[in-house]
Amino acid sequence: MLILVGGVAGGGIALWNTYGDRVQAFLGNGESLEYEAGQATGEARVTIVAGDTGESVSPKLFEAGVTKASNSLYKYMVDNAVGFTFQPGVYKLQQQMTSEAVLAALKDPANRLDNSVQLREGLTLKQSLDIISEQTSIPRADLDAAVATPSTYGVTAPTLEGWIFPATYDFDDGVTAQQVIDRMVKRTIESLDKAGVAPEDRERILTIASIIEREARSSEDFYKVSRVIENRLQPDNTETHGLLQMDSTAQYGANELDAGSSSSSANALNGDNPYNTYKYPGLPVGPIANAGDLAIDAAMHPVDGPWYYFTTVNLSTGETVFSTTYADQEKAVAQFQQWCRENPNGGC
């Protein structure tokens, strides 16, 4: 017991030494939520989308290393009754800025990168095109035309779903829709080549990686989810008989991937389409979203493990339980359902 308590205490001290200042800043129980003026250094980029407010922009700044806490900007605006209209775009800021300096920088047109695009992991092709159009002012119709023929970019798949790589891009003035898409597809191929994916396996790996991207909650889980997929695809799998049973694929096939719920509707689960992995064995017909380097690497290198199931039992923390038997999976599902009852607005 002494060893156990000592280990827990030691771990707690280590965690506090690493994150204590941020925890105190967030809770308001210690030092200021603001960095000192004149402390700013380096460079950071933050994407603001239509409808963003101080409350939604504040955590973005913190995650990018711009502000000291996830509520720094929001608290500053509330405390000082600051009214501010956030304009969509990608902005070049610095690390360790004060909230006052952030707002001044966001007002300055020189900090808005008019020909930059920032795409996060897990976006569908439709969502990516919406963002590209919004951030570059390229008409959406031009982008739709640019992605209509994948063979233009050397892609043999029927669509470019999964081929628009999530990254930050800078473009010259006058860039065309086809030039934008060409660069993003080439960036995907670059990532696949770096990961050692053979050209004939690109679509398959992107399909697996896209599922991992939408299903996994942590970097460690990426490799575990990859193992679950591989285990279920094995010919001798008698546990699920070749069915992947991935909610993300069923939701994609029903156009419900971003409906705001982690659970699939009856419409999605019963849908008769080649993306419904509850109904049809094997992988879906193609990717369901864009995947980053981590997901591609996980698709290529699943960790060893016996799992056939996984369930995220806490949507706030991302805690996920991996199971080998259906009986254990049912226990995890019950744990998730209990969490949902206790958190009715948690996104279940």
C-alpha positions as CSV (number, residue, x, y, z in Angstrom):
1,M,0.0,0.0,0.0
2,L,2.8,2.4,0.8
3,I,4.5,1.7,-2.5
4,L,1.1,2.2,-4.3
5,V,0.3,5.4,-2.5
6,G,3.9,6.7,-3.0
7,G,3.6,5.9,-6.8
8,V,0.3,7.7,-7.1
9,A,1.6,10.6,-5.2
10,G,4.7,10.7,-7.3
11,G,2.7,10.6,-10.5
12,G,0.4,13.3,-9.2
13,I,3.4,15.5,-8.4
14,A,4.8,14.9,-11.9
15,L,1.5,15.8,-13.5
16,W,1.1,18.9,-11.4
17,N,4.7,20.0,-12.2
18,T,3.8,19.6,-15.9
19,Y,0.3,21.0,-16.0
20,G,-0.3,22.7,-12.7
21,D,0.1,26.2,-14.0
22,R,-2.5,25.6,-16.7
23,V,-4.9,24.0,-14.3
24,Q,-4.6,26.9,-11.9
25,A,-5.0,29.4,-14.7
26,F,-8.2,27.6,-15.9
27,L,-9.7,27.5,-12.5
28,G,-8.6,31.0,-11.6
29,N,-7.0,29.8,-8.3
30,G,-3.4,30.8,-9.0
31,E,-1.6,33.1,-11.3
32,S,-3.2,35.3,-14.0
33,L,-5.0,33.8,-17.0
34,E,-2.8,36.1,-19.1
35,Y,0.8,36.0,-20.3
36,E,2.9,39.1,-19.6
37,A,2.8,41.8,-22.2
38,G,5.9,41.6,-24.4
39,Q,6.3,37.8,-23.9
40,A,5.0,36.9,-27.3
41,T,7.3,34.9,-29.6
42,G,7.3,32.6,-32.6
43,E,4.3,32.0,-34.8
44,A,0.9,30.3,-34.6
45,R,-2.1,30.0,-36.8
46,V,-5.7,30.0,-35.8
47,T,-8.7,29.4,-38.1
48,I,-11.9,31.4,-37.4
49,V,-15.1,30.2,-39.1
50,A,-18.4,31.8,-39.7
51,G,-20.4,32.2,-36.5
52,D,-17.4,32.0,-34.1
53,T,-17.6,34.1,-30.9
54,G,-15.3,34.8,-28.1
55,E,-16.4,31.7,-26.3
56,S,-15.7,29.4,-29.3
57,V,-12.4,31.2,-30.4
58,S,-11.0,31.2,-26.8
59,P,-10.1,27.4,-26.7
60,K,-8.8,27.5,-30.2
61,L,-6.2,30.1,-29.2
62,F,-5.2,28.1,-26.1
63,E,-4.8,24.9,-28.2
64,A,-2.6,26.8,-30.7
65,G,-0.4,28.0,-27.8
66,V,-1.4,31.6,-28.2
67,T,-3.1,32.2,-24.9
68,K,-2.4,30.9,-21.4
69,A,-5.7,29.1,-20.7
70,S,-8.7,27.8,-22.7
71,N,-10.9,30.7,-21.3
72,S,-8.4,33.5,-21.4
73,L,-9.8,35.4,-24.3
74,Y,-13.4,34.8,-23.3
75,K,-12.9,35.9,-19.7
76,Y,-11.0,39.0,-20.9
77,M,-13.9,40.0,-23.2
78,V,-16.5,39.4,-20.5
79,D,-14.6,41.2,-17.7
80,N,-13.9,44.2,-20.0
81,A,-17.2,44.2,-21.8
82,V,-15.4,43.9,-25.2
83,G,-17.6,43.6,-28.2
84,F,-15.9,42.0,-31.2
85,T,-17.0,40.6,-34.5
86,F,-14.8,37.7,-35.6
87,Q,-14.2,37.5,-39.3
88,P,-13.7,34.0,-40.9
89,G,-10.2,33.2,-42.1
90,V,-6.8,31.9,-41.1
91,Y,-4.8,34.3,-39.0
92,K,-1.1,34.5,-38.3
93,L,-0.5,35.2,-34.6
94,Q,2.2,34.5,-32.1
95,Q,2.7,32.2,-29.1
96,Q,2.1,33.5,-25.6
97,M,0.1,36.6,-26.4
98,T,-2.1,38.6,-24.1
99,S,-5.8,38.6,-25.0
100,E,-5.7,42.3,-25.6
101,A,-2.9,41.8,-28.1
102,V,-4.8,38.9,-29.8
103,L,-7.8,41.1,-30.4
104,A,-5.6,43.9,-31.8
105,A,-4.0,41.3,-34.1
106,L,-7.3,39.9,-35.3
107,K,-8.4,43.5,-36.2
108,D,-5.3,44.0,-38.4
109,P,-6.0,42.8,-42.0
110,A,-2.3,42.2,-42.4
111,N,-2.6,39.1,-40.1
112,R,-5.3,37.5,-42.2
113,L,-3.8,35.0,-44.6
114,D,-6.2,35.5,-47.5
115,N,-4.9,32.6,-49.5
116,S,-4.4,30.1,-46.7
117,V,-6.4,27.1,-46.0
118,Q,-6.4,25.1,-42.8
119,L,-8.1,21.7,-42.8
120,R,-8.4,19.5,-39.7
121,E,-8.4,15.7,-39.6
122,G,-11.7,13.9,-40.0
123,L,-13.5,16.2,-42.4
124,T,-15.5,14.8,-45.3
125,L,-14.9,16.0,-48.8
126,K,-18.0,18.2,-48.7
127,Q,-16.8,19.8,-45.5
128,S,-13.3,20.3,-46.9
129,L,-14.7,22.0,-50.0
130,D,-16.9,24.3,-47.9
131,I,-13.9,25.4,-45.9
132,I,-11.6,25.8,-48.9
133,S,-14.3,28.0,-50.6
134,E,-14.8,30.1,-47.5
135,Q,-11.1,30.6,-46.8
136,T,-9.9,31.3,-50.4
137,S,-13.1,32.8,-51.9
138,I,-12.9,30.3,-54.7
139,P,-16.6,29.7,-55.8
140,R,-17.9,26.4,-54.5
141,A,-19.1,25.5,-58.0
142,D,-15.5,25.7,-59.3
143,L,-14.3,23.3,-56.5
144,D,-17.1,20.9,-57.3
145,A,-16.0,20.8,-60.9
146,A,-12.4,20.4,-59.9
147,V,-13.1,17.2,-57.9
148,A,-15.5,15.7,-60.4
149,T,-12.9,13.7,-62.2
150,P,-10.4,12.1,-59.8
151,S,-8.3,10.7,-62.7
152,T,-7.2,14.2,-63.3
153,Y,-5.0,13.8,-60.3
154,G,-4.0,10.2,-60.9
155,V,-6.6,8.8,-58.5
156,T,-8.4,5.7,-59.7
157,A,-11.1,5.9,-57.0
158,P,-14.6,7.0,-58.0
159,T,-14.4,10.1,-55.7
160,L,-11.8,12.1,-54.0
161,E,-13.3,11.4,-50.6
162,G,-10.3,10.8,-48.3
163,W,-7.8,12.3,-50.7
164,I,-7.9,15.9,-49.5
165,F,-5.1,15.9,-46.9
166,P,-5.7,17.7,-43.6
167,A,-3.0,20.4,-43.3
168,T,-2.3,24.1,-43.5
169,Y,-1.7,25.4,-47.1
170,D,-0.5,28.8,-48.4
171,F,-1.5,29.7,-52.0
172,D,-0.4,32.5,-54.3
173,D,-2.9,35.1,-55.5
174,G,-5.0,33.8,-58.4
175,V,-4.7,30.2,-57.5
176,T,-7.4,28.0,-59.3
177,A,-9.6,25.4,-57.8
178,Q,-7.8,22.7,-59.8
179,Q,-4.4,23.8,-58.5
180,V,-5.7,23.8,-54.9
181,I,-7.1,20.2,-55.2
182,D,-4.0,19.0,-57.1
183,R,-1.7,20.2,-54.2
184,M,-3.9,18.6,-51.6
185,V,-4.0,15.3,-53.4
186,K,-0.3,15.3,-53.9
187,R,0.1,16.0,-50.2
188,T,-2.0,12.8,-49.5
189,I,0.2,10.8,-51.8
190,E,3.3,12.2,-50.1
191,S,2.0,11.0,-46.8
192,L,1.1,7.5,-48.2
193,D,4.5,7.2,-49.8
194,K,6.3,8.2,-46.6
195,A,4.3,5.6,-44.7
196,G,5.4,2.9,-47.1
197,V,2.0,2.4,-48.7
198,A,2.2,0.7,-52.1
199,P,0.3,2.5,-54.9
200,E,-2.2,-0.3,-55.3
201,D,-3.0,-0.2,-51.6
202,R,-3.6,3.5,-51.3
203,E,-7.4,3.4,-51.4
204,R,-7.6,0.6,-48.9
205,I,-5.3,2.2,-46.4
206,L,-7.1,5.5,-46.8
207,T,-10.3,3.7,-46.1
208,I,-9.0,2.1,-42.9
209,A,-7.3,5.3,-41.8
210,S,-10.5,7.4,-42.3
211,I,-12.4,5.0,-40.0
212,I,-9.6,5.2,-37.4
213,E,-9.7,9.0,-37.7
214,R,-13.4,9.2,-37.0
215,E,-13.6,6.4,-34.4
216,A,-10.4,6.8,-32.2
217,R,-10.2,9.2,-29.3
218,S,-6.5,9.2,-28.5
219,S,-3.2,8.6,-30.3
220,E,-2.9,5.2,-28.4
221,D,-6.5,4.3,-29.4
222,F,-5.6,4.9,-33.1
223,Y,-3.5,1.8,-33.1
224,K,-6.0,-0.2,-31.1
225,V,-8.9,0.7,-33.4
226,S,-6.7,-0.4,-36.3
227,R,-6.2,-3.7,-34.6
228,V,-9.9,-4.2,-34.1
229,I,-10.5,-3.5,-37.8
230,E,-7.8,-6.0,-38.8
231,N,-9.1,-8.7,-36.4
232,R,-12.6,-8.3,-37.8
233,L,-11.3,-8.6,-41.4
234,Q,-9.6,-11.9,-40.8
235,P,-11.1,-14.9,-42.7
236,D,-11.2,-17.0,-39.5
237,N,-13.2,-14.3,-37.5
238,T,-16.1,-16.1,-36.0
239,E,-16.8,-13.4,-33.4
240,T,-18.3,-10.8,-35.8
241,H,-18.3,-12.9,-39.1
242,G,-16.5,-10.3,-41.1
243,L,-18.7,-7.4,-40.2
244,L,-16.8,-4.2,-39.1
245,Q,-20.0,-2.7,-37.5
246,M,-18.5,0.8,-37.4
247,D,-21.0,3.6,-36.6
248,S,-19.0,6.1,-38.5
249,T,-19.4,4.2,-41.8
250,A,-23.1,3.6,-41.3
251,Q,-23.6,7.3,-40.5
252,Y,-21.6,8.3,-43.5
253,G,-23.7,6.2,-45.8
254,A,-26.9,7.8,-44.3
255,N,-25.5,11.3,-44.6
256,E,-25.6,11.5,-40.8
257,L,-21.8,11.5,-40.0
258,D,-22.0,15.0,-38.4
259,A,-25.6,14.9,-37.1
260,G,-24.4,15.7,-33.6
261,S,-24.8,12.3,-32.1
262,S,-22.2,9.6,-31.5
263,S,-24.9,6.9,-31.7
264,S,-26.2,5.7,-35.0
265,S,-29.8,6.1,-35.9
266,A,-32.0,3.2,-37.0
267,N,-32.0,4.8,-40.5
268,A,-28.2,4.5,-40.6
269,L,-28.0,1.0,-39.1
270,N,-30.6,-0.3,-41.6
271,G,-29.5,1.6,-44.6
272,D,-28.9,-0.4,-47.8
273,N,-25.7,1.2,-49.0
274,P,-22.1,0.0,-49.5
275,Y,-20.9,2.0,-46.5
276,N,-23.1,0.2,-44.0
277,T,-20.7,-2.1,-42.3
278,Y,-23.4,-3.4,-40.0
279,K,-25.0,-5.0,-43.1
280,Y,-22.2,-5.8,-45.5
281,P,-18.9,-7.5,-44.4
282,G,-15.5,-6.2,-45.1
283,L,-14.4,-2.6,-45.6
284,P,-16.8,0.0,-47.0
285,V,-16.5,0.9,-50.6
286,G,-14.1,3.8,-49.9
287,P,-12.9,6.4,-47.3
288,I,-15.4,8.3,-45.3
289,A,-13.2,11.3,-44.4
290,N,-9.7,12.7,-44.7
291,A,-7.0,11.1,-42.5
292,G,-3.8,12.6,-41.1
293,D,-0.4,11.0,-40.8
294,L,-1.1,9.4,-37.5
295,A,-4.2,7.6,-38.7
296,I,-2.3,6.4,-41.9
297,D,0.5,5.1,-39.7
298,A,-1.9,3.3,-37.4
299,A,-3.6,1.7,-40.5
300,M,-0.2,0.4,-41.5
301,H,0.9,-0.7,-38.0
302,P,-1.9,-1.9,-35.8
303,V,-0.8,-2.8,-32.3
304,D,-1.0,-6.4,-31.2
305,G,-4.2,-7.3,-29.4
306,P,-7.1,-9.7,-29.3
307,W,-9.9,-7.1,-29.4
308,Y,-13.0,-7.3,-31.6
309,Y,-15.0,-4.5,-29.9
310,F,-14.5,-1.0,-28.5
311,T,-16.8,1.6,-26.9
312,T,-16.1,5.1,-25.8
313,V,-17.7,5.1,-22.3
314,N,-17.1,8.8,-21.6
315,L,-17.5,11.3,-24.4
316,S,-16.0,14.1,-22.3
317,T,-12.7,12.4,-21.5
318,G,-12.6,10.0,-24.5
319,E,-12.1,7.0,-22.3
320,T,-12.6,3.9,-24.5
321,V,-12.9,0.3,-23.4
322,F,-11.6,-2.4,-25.8
323,S,-13.1,-5.9,-25.5
324,T,-12.4,-9.4,-26.8
325,T,-15.9,-10.9,-26.2
326,Y,-19.4,-9.6,-26.8
327,A,-20.2,-10.2,-23.2
328,D,-17.5,-7.7,-22.2
329,Q,-18.6,-5.4,-24.9
330,E,-22.2,-5.3,-23.5
331,K,-20.7,-4.3,-20.1
332,A,-18.9,-1.4,-21.8
333,V,-22.1,-0.4,-23.6
334,A,-24.0,-0.4,-20.3
335,Q,-21.3,1.8,-18.9
336,F,-21.7,4.2,-21.8
337,Q,-25.5,4.2,-21.4
338,Q,-25.1,5.1,-17.7
339,W,-22.8,8.0,-18.7
340,C,-25.4,9.2,-21.2
341,R,-28.1,9.1,-18.6
342,E,-26.0,11.2,-16.3
343,N,-25.0,13.6,-19.1
344,P,-28.1,14.1,-21.2
345,N,-26.5,16.9,-23.2
346,G,-23.2,15.1,-23.6
347,G,-23.6,14.2,-27.3
348,C,-24.9,10.7,-27.0
